[in-house]
Amino acid sequence: MNKKYLPSALIMYLNYFIHGVGCSVLGQAVIKESLAASWGVDAMRITAISAALGLGRLVALPFAGPLSDKLGRRISTAIGSASYAIYLIGLALAFNAGVNGGYNIAYVCAIIGGIANSFLDTGIYPAVTEIFYKFPAVATMGIKFFISISQMLLPFFLGATVSLTVTGLASYNRLFIGCGIGYVILLILIFLFPLPDNDQKEAGEKEGLIASLKNTHFSFESVAMILIGFTCTGTFQLWLNCAQNFAVTNAGWSDPSIMQTYYSTGTILALIVTAFLTRKIKDVRFILIYPLICLVTLIVVLVGQNPTLMKVGAFVIGWAGAGGLLQIATSVCNMLFPRIKGTVTALVMIASSLCNYTILTAAASMTPSAVMIMNIVITALGVLLGLYVNMQYKNMIANAQE
């Protein structure tokens, strides 16, 4: 690693620190109540705006990755920062608009926010692996770490920024505008420091996108790696969104909200510990070990059905399911496709985004027990994919070198 890239890495990680607020803020009950009161709608309708973030990701990911490979990580990151600023400041403008189109403004801004997320992913994931090339999994798990810290601090941010309008409504516009300004500052800073892929361009070492695609062979193994982006997302998203319902209906636990604390604690600890473990153990091994741990945990929870097991399950799924597994899968894909890192990152994130939409939509019409069984099936598929990838890993490395 060249130390001259460290400021650039910090700037990129700070993008994800603010992203931790941007991707979570619409899920907070106080935010939903505030926006719903301003727009004169039911609080549940705010969920549709959250869904628009996923729609924006799916719209942008197919071309965000190739653009990152063609024009460079700096341009992709800059587009992401600028778009996120529009999304967050737009939420403040939408709140002020009230019943005069505020809801529609917020929906459009959320789509732009999803587009921003796509460009940040396809710009920053490859960039940090290029900066910390000796420890790519640690580099990408750093992204998850900054997001998790931001989400942990979000309740404090909400308390510090809340204010009352002249009509007595609670407003969080200070938070929206403050985060938007933060993205504008990061947008400026990203142009002031060097990045590895830009240096390679100047040296004439970077191959064009079309030539790279022509020389890329997508084998069954590489497709399996991309599909792991789907299965590992399903494991932690189904738990995060539906496990508390299972605790109420099946474990007889009236208030299981503390599960979120166990889940977040497991995630943050996993990011730290796994970062050290990847120095001793190959990244690809975690793609099998962690889903296997999740599978056993889900089965035990389904059979045991008591509050103690739900707490343990929340911690373990937070660790093995959400503690960097998607980031590890992405870093392994980047290693296998070194010439088109932005494109392959987009493919993994498309698989992840499709999971968010399809699996959670299906879960909405199922019982908590059925959702838990579906999670077991998806996680078991992830174990099989991880086993196959590990068995074929030597061949995959050989193909990447060719």
C-alpha positions as CSV (number, residue, x, y, z in Angstrom):
1,M,0.0,0.0,0.0
2,N,1.2,3.5,-0.9
3,K,0.6,5.9,1.9
4,K,-0.3,8.7,-0.5
5,Y,-3.6,6.9,-1.0
6,L,-4.6,7.0,2.7
7,P,-6.5,10.3,2.6
8,S,-8.4,9.1,-0.4
9,A,-9.4,5.9,1.5
10,L,-10.6,7.9,4.5
11,I,-12.7,10.1,2.2
12,M,-14.3,7.0,0.7
13,Y,-15.0,5.4,4.0
14,L,-16.6,8.7,5.2
15,N,-19.0,8.5,2.3
16,Y,-20.3,5.2,3.8
17,F,-20.4,6.7,7.3
18,I,-23.0,9.2,6.0
19,H,-24.6,6.5,3.9
20,G,-25.3,4.6,7.2
21,V,-27.6,7.5,8.1
22,G,-29.1,7.8,4.6
23,C,-30.0,4.2,4.1
24,S,-31.5,3.8,7.6
25,V,-33.2,7.1,8.4
26,L,-36.5,6.3,6.6
27,G,-36.9,3.2,8.7
28,Q,-36.9,5.1,12.0
29,A,-40.3,5.4,13.6
30,V,-39.9,9.1,14.6
31,I,-38.8,10.0,11.0
32,K,-41.8,8.2,9.5
33,E,-44.2,10.0,11.9
34,S,-42.6,13.3,11.2
35,L,-42.8,13.0,7.4
36,A,-46.2,11.4,7.4
37,A,-47.6,14.3,9.5
38,S,-46.1,16.8,7.1
39,W,-47.5,15.1,4.0
40,G,-50.8,14.1,5.4
41,V,-50.4,10.4,4.8
42,D,-50.3,7.2,6.9
43,A,-46.9,6.4,8.3
44,M,-46.8,3.0,6.6
45,R,-46.8,4.8,3.2
46,I,-43.3,6.0,4.0
47,T,-42.2,2.4,3.4
48,A,-42.9,2.9,-0.3
49,I,-40.3,5.7,-0.3
50,S,-37.8,3.3,1.3
51,A,-38.5,0.8,-1.5
52,A,-37.7,3.5,-4.0
53,L,-34.1,3.4,-2.8
54,G,-33.9,-0.2,-4.0
55,L,-35.6,0.7,-7.3
56,G,-32.9,3.3,-7.8
57,R,-30.1,0.8,-7.2
58,L,-31.6,-1.7,-9.7
59,V,-31.9,1.1,-12.3
60,A,-28.3,2.3,-11.9
61,L,-26.2,-0.8,-11.2
62,P,-26.2,-2.2,-14.8
63,F,-24.3,0.9,-16.1
64,A,-22.7,2.1,-12.9
65,G,-20.2,-0.7,-12.8
66,P,-19.0,-0.4,-16.4
67,L,-18.8,3.3,-16.0
68,S,-16.5,2.9,-13.0
69,D,-14.2,0.6,-15.0
70,K,-14.2,2.9,-18.0
71,L,-13.9,6.4,-16.4
72,G,-12.4,5.5,-13.1
73,R,-13.3,5.2,-9.4
74,R,-13.0,8.9,-8.8
75,I,-15.8,9.8,-11.3
76,S,-18.1,7.0,-10.0
77,T,-17.6,8.1,-6.4
78,A,-18.2,11.7,-7.3
79,I,-21.5,10.9,-9.0
80,G,-22.5,8.9,-5.9
81,S,-21.6,11.7,-3.5
82,A,-23.5,14.3,-5.6
83,S,-26.6,12.2,-6.0
84,Y,-26.7,11.4,-2.3
85,A,-26.5,15.1,-1.5
86,I,-29.5,15.6,-3.8
87,Y,-31.4,12.8,-2.0
88,L,-30.8,14.0,1.5
89,I,-31.3,17.8,0.9
90,G,-34.3,16.8,-1.2
91,L,-35.9,15.1,1.8
92,A,-35.7,18.4,3.6
93,L,-37.3,20.2,0.7
94,A,-40.0,17.5,0.5
95,F,-40.8,17.9,4.2
96,N,-41.2,21.7,3.8
97,A,-43.4,21.2,0.7
98,G,-45.9,19.4,3.0
99,V,-49.1,18.3,1.3
100,N,-48.2,20.3,-1.8
101,G,-46.3,17.4,-3.5
102,G,-43.9,16.7,-0.7
103,Y,-44.5,12.9,-0.9
104,N,-43.8,12.8,-4.6
105,I,-40.7,14.9,-4.3
106,A,-39.4,12.5,-1.7
107,Y,-40.1,9.5,-3.9
108,V,-38.1,10.9,-6.7
109,C,-35.3,11.9,-4.4
110,A,-35.2,8.3,-3.0
111,I,-34.7,6.9,-6.5
112,I,-31.8,9.3,-6.9
113,G,-30.5,8.1,-3.5
114,G,-30.6,4.5,-4.7
115,I,-28.7,5.6,-7.9
116,A,-26.2,7.2,-5.6
117,N,-25.7,4.0,-3.6
118,S,-25.0,2.1,-6.8
119,F,-22.3,4.6,-7.9
120,L,-20.7,4.6,-4.5
121,D,-20.6,0.8,-4.4
122,T,-19.1,0.4,-7.9
123,G,-16.6,3.2,-7.3
124,I,-15.5,2.7,-3.7
125,Y,-15.5,-1.1,-3.3
126,P,-13.0,-1.6,-6.1
127,A,-11.0,1.5,-5.0
128,V,-10.4,0.4,-1.4
129,T,-9.3,-3.1,-2.6
130,E,-6.9,-1.4,-5.0
131,I,-5.5,0.8,-2.2
132,F,-5.3,-2.0,0.4
133,Y,-4.5,-4.7,-2.2
134,K,-2.8,-7.0,0.3
135,F,-5.9,-7.2,2.5
136,P,-8.9,-6.8,0.2
137,A,-11.4,-8.4,2.5
138,V,-10.4,-6.1,5.4
139,A,-10.7,-3.1,3.0
140,T,-14.3,-4.0,2.0
141,M,-15.3,-4.9,5.6
142,G,-14.1,-1.4,6.6
143,I,-17.1,-0.1,4.5
144,K,-19.5,-2.2,6.6
145,F,-17.8,-1.1,9.8
146,F,-18.3,2.6,9.0
147,I,-21.9,2.0,8.1
148,S,-22.5,0.0,11.4
149,I,-20.9,2.7,13.5
150,S,-23.1,5.4,11.9
151,Q,-26.2,3.3,12.4
152,M,-25.3,2.8,16.0
153,L,-25.0,6.5,16.5
154,L,-28.2,7.4,14.5
155,P,-30.4,7.7,17.6
156,F,-28.0,10.3,19.0
157,F,-28.0,12.1,15.7
158,L,-31.8,12.2,15.7
159,G,-32.0,13.6,19.2
160,A,-29.4,16.2,18.5
161,T,-31.0,17.5,15.3
162,V,-34.7,17.5,16.0
163,S,-36.6,20.8,16.0
164,L,-40.2,22.0,15.9
165,T,-41.7,23.9,13.0
166,V,-44.0,26.9,13.6
167,T,-47.0,24.5,13.3
168,G,-45.6,22.3,16.0
169,L,-44.4,19.4,13.8
170,A,-41.1,17.6,14.6
171,S,-38.6,18.3,11.9
172,Y,-35.3,16.5,11.2
173,N,-34.3,18.8,8.4
174,R,-31.1,19.7,10.2
175,L,-29.9,16.1,9.9
176,F,-30.9,15.8,6.2
177,I,-29.2,19.1,5.3
178,G,-26.2,18.5,7.4
179,C,-25.6,15.1,5.8
180,G,-26.2,16.5,2.4
181,I,-23.6,19.2,3.0
182,G,-21.2,16.5,4.2
183,Y,-21.5,14.8,0.9
184,V,-20.8,18.0,-1.0
185,I,-17.6,18.4,1.0
186,L,-16.6,14.8,0.2
187,L,-17.4,15.4,-3.4
188,I,-14.8,18.3,-3.5
189,L,-12.2,16.3,-1.5
190,I,-12.3,13.3,-3.7
191,F,-10.8,15.4,-6.6
192,L,-7.9,16.6,-4.4
193,F,-6.2,13.3,-3.7
194,P,-4.8,10.5,-5.9
195,L,-6.3,7.0,-6.6
196,P,-4.5,3.9,-7.9
197,D,-6.6,3.4,-11.0
198,N,-6.0,7.0,-12.1
199,D,-2.3,6.6,-11.7
200,Q,-2.5,3.5,-13.9
201,K,-4.5,5.4,-16.5
202,E,-1.8,8.0,-16.7
203,A,0.8,5.3,-17.1
204,G,-1.2,3.7,-19.9
205,E,-1.6,0.5,-18.0
206,K,-5.4,0.2,-17.8
207,E,-7.2,-1.8,-20.5
208,G,-10.4,-0.5,-22.0
209,L,-13.7,-1.9,-20.8
210,I,-14.7,-3.6,-24.0
211,A,-11.4,-5.3,-24.4
212,S,-11.6,-6.4,-20.7
213,L,-15.1,-7.9,-21.2
214,K,-13.9,-9.8,-24.3
215,N,-11.2,-11.4,-22.4
216,T,-13.3,-12.3,-19.4
217,H,-14.7,-15.8,-18.9
218,F,-17.7,-16.1,-16.7
219,S,-17.5,-19.8,-15.5
220,F,-20.0,-21.7,-13.4
221,E,-17.7,-20.9,-10.4
222,S,-17.9,-17.2,-11.0
223,V,-21.7,-17.3,-11.5
224,A,-21.8,-19.1,-8.1
225,M,-19.8,-16.3,-6.5
226,I,-22.3,-13.7,-7.8
227,L,-25.2,-15.8,-6.6
228,I,-23.7,-15.8,-3.1
229,G,-24.5,-12.1,-3.1
230,F,-28.2,-13.1,-3.3
231,T,-28.1,-15.8,-0.7
232,C,-26.0,-14.1,2.0
233,T,-28.2,-11.0,1.7
234,G,-31.3,-13.2,2.1
235,T,-29.9,-14.6,5.3
236,F,-29.5,-11.4,7.2
237,Q,-32.3,-9.4,5.6
238,L,-35.0,-12.0,6.5
239,W,-33.7,-12.2,10.0
240,L,-33.5,-8.4,10.4
241,N,-37.0,-7.8,9.1
242,C,-38.9,-10.9,10.3
243,A,-37.1,-12.5,13.3
244,Q,-38.8,-10.3,15.9
245,N,-42.2,-11.3,14.6
246,F,-41.1,-15.0,15.0
247,A,-40.0,-14.1,18.6
248,V,-43.5,-12.8,19.4
249,T,-45.6,-15.4,17.7
250,N,-43.5,-18.5,18.3
251,A,-41.2,-17.8,21.3
252,G,-43.9,-16.0,23.4
253,W,-41.7,-12.8,23.7
254,S,-43.9,-9.7,24.0
255,D,-41.1,-7.2,23.4
256,P,-38.2,-8.5,21.5
257,S,-36.8,-5.1,20.4
258,I,-33.5,-5.8,22.4
259,M,-32.7,-8.3,19.6
260,Q,-31.6,-5.4,17.5
261,T,-28.9,-4.6,20.1
262,Y,-27.6,-8.2,20.1
263,Y,-27.6,-8.2,16.3
264,S,-25.7,-4.9,15.9
265,T,-23.2,-6.0,18.6
266,G,-22.5,-9.2,16.7
267,T,-22.0,-7.3,13.4
268,I,-19.5,-4.8,14.8
269,L,-17.5,-7.4,16.7
270,A,-17.4,-9.6,13.6
271,L,-16.0,-6.9,11.4
272,I,-13.1,-6.4,13.9
273,V,-12.4,-10.1,14.5
274,T,-12.9,-11.2,10.9
275,A,-10.5,-8.5,9.7
276,F,-7.8,-10.1,11.8
277,L,-8.8,-13.7,10.8
278,T,-8.5,-12.9,7.1
279,R,-4.8,-12.4,7.6
280,K,-4.5,-16.1,8.6
281,I,-7.3,-17.7,6.7
282,K,-8.2,-17.3,3.0
283,D,-11.1,-15.0,2.3
284,V,-12.9,-17.6,0.4
285,R,-13.2,-19.9,3.4
286,F,-15.5,-17.5,5.2
287,I,-17.9,-17.8,2.2
288,L,-18.5,-21.4,3.4
289,I,-17.9,-21.2,7.2
290,Y,-20.2,-18.2,8.0
291,P,-23.3,-19.4,6.0
292,L,-22.9,-22.8,7.7
293,I,-22.9,-21.2,11.1
294,C,-26.0,-19.2,10.1
295,L,-27.7,-22.4,8.9
296,V,-27.1,-24.3,12.1
297,T,-28.3,-21.2,14.1
298,L,-31.5,-20.8,12.1
299,I,-32.4,-24.5,12.6
300,V,-31.7,-24.3,16.3
301,V,-33.9,-21.2,16.7
302,L,-36.7,-22.8,14.7
303,V,-36.7,-25.9,16.8
304,G,-36.0,-24.3,20.2
305,Q,-38.4,-21.3,20.0
306,N,-37.5,-19.4,23.2
307,P,-36.3,-15.9,24.1
308,T,-32.8,-17.0,25.1
309,L,-32.2,-18.7,21.8
310,M,-33.6,-15.6,20.0
311,K,-31.0,-13.5,21.7
312,V,-28.2,-15.9,20.8
313,G,-29.5,-16.2,17.3
314,A,-29.6,-12.4,16.8
315,F,-26.0,-12.1,17.9
316,V,-24.8,-15.0,15.7
317,I,-26.7,-13.9,12.6
318,G,-25.4,-10.4,13.2
319,W,-21.9,-11.9,13.3
320,A,-21.9,-14.5,10.6
321,G,-24.6,-13.2,8.4
322,A,-24.2,-9.4,8.5
323,G,-20.7,-9.1,9.7
324,G,-19.0,-8.6,6.4
325,L,-20.0,-11.7,4.4
326,L,-21.3,-9.7,1.5
327,Q,-18.2,-7.6,1.5
328,I,-15.9,-10.7,1.6
329,A,-17.8,-12.1,-1.4
330,T,-17.4,-8.9,-3.3
331,S,-13.6,-8.7,-2.5
332,V,-13.2,-12.3,-3.7
333,C,-15.0,-11.5,-7.0
334,N,-12.8,-8.4,-7.4
335,M,-9.8,-10.7,-7.0
336,L,-11.1,-13.1,-9.6
337,F,-11.9,-10.3,-12.1
338,P,-9.1,-7.8,-11.6
339,R,-9.7,-6.0,-14.9
340,I,-13.4,-5.3,-14.4
341,K,-13.8,-4.8,-10.7
342,G,-16.5,-2.2,-11.0
343,T,-18.5,-4.3,-13.3
344,V,-18.3,-7.5,-11.1
345,T,-19.1,-5.4,-8.0
346,A,-22.2,-4.2,-9.8
347,L,-23.2,-7.8,-10.6
348,V,-22.9,-8.9,-6.9
349,M,-24.9,-5.8,-5.8
350,I,-27.6,-6.5,-8.4
351,A,-28.0,-10.0,-7.0
352,S,-28.1,-8.5,-3.5
353,S,-30.7,-5.8,-4.5
354,L,-32.9,-8.4,-6.3
355,C,-32.9,-10.4,-3.1
356,N,-33.9,-7.4,-1.1
357,Y,-36.9,-6.8,-3.4
358,T,-38.1,-10.4,-4.1
359,I,-37.5,-12.2,-0.9
360,L,-38.9,-9.4,1.4
361,T,-41.9,-9.1,-0.9
362,A,-42.6,-12.8,-0.6
363,A,-42.0,-12.7,3.2
364,A,-44.7,-10.0,3.6
365,S,-47.4,-12.5,2.9
366,M,-46.0,-15.4,4.9
367,T,-46.2,-16.5,8.5
368,P,-43.1,-16.0,10.7
369,S,-42.5,-19.7,10.8
370,A,-42.7,-20.0,7.0
371,V,-40.3,-17.1,6.7
372,M,-37.8,-18.8,9.0
373,I,-38.1,-22.0,6.9
374,M,-37.5,-19.9,3.8
375,N,-34.4,-18.4,5.4
376,I,-33.1,-21.9,6.2
377,V,-33.6,-22.9,2.5
378,I,-31.9,-19.8,1.2
379,T,-29.0,-20.1,3.6
380,A,-28.6,-23.8,2.8
381,L,-28.3,-22.9,-0.9
382,G,-25.6,-20.4,0.2
383,V,-23.7,-23.2,2.0
384,L,-23.8,-25.4,-1.2
385,L,-22.6,-22.5,-3.3
386,G,-19.8,-21.7,-0.8
387,L,-18.8,-25.4,-0.8
388,Y,-18.7,-25.5,-4.6
389,V,-16.6,-22.3,-4.8
390,N,-14.1,-23.5,-2.2
391,M,-13.7,-26.8,-4.1
392,Q,-13.1,-25.0,-7.4
393,Y,-11.0,-22.2,-5.9
394,K,-7.7,-23.2,-7.4
395,N,-9.2,-23.4,-10.8
396,M,-10.8,-20.0,-10.3
397,I,-7.5,-18.4,-9.4
398,A,-5.8,-20.0,-12.4
399,N,-8.5,-18.5,-14.7
400,A,-8.1,-15.1,-13.1
401,Q,-4.4,-15.2,-13.8
402,E,-5.0,-16.1,-17.4
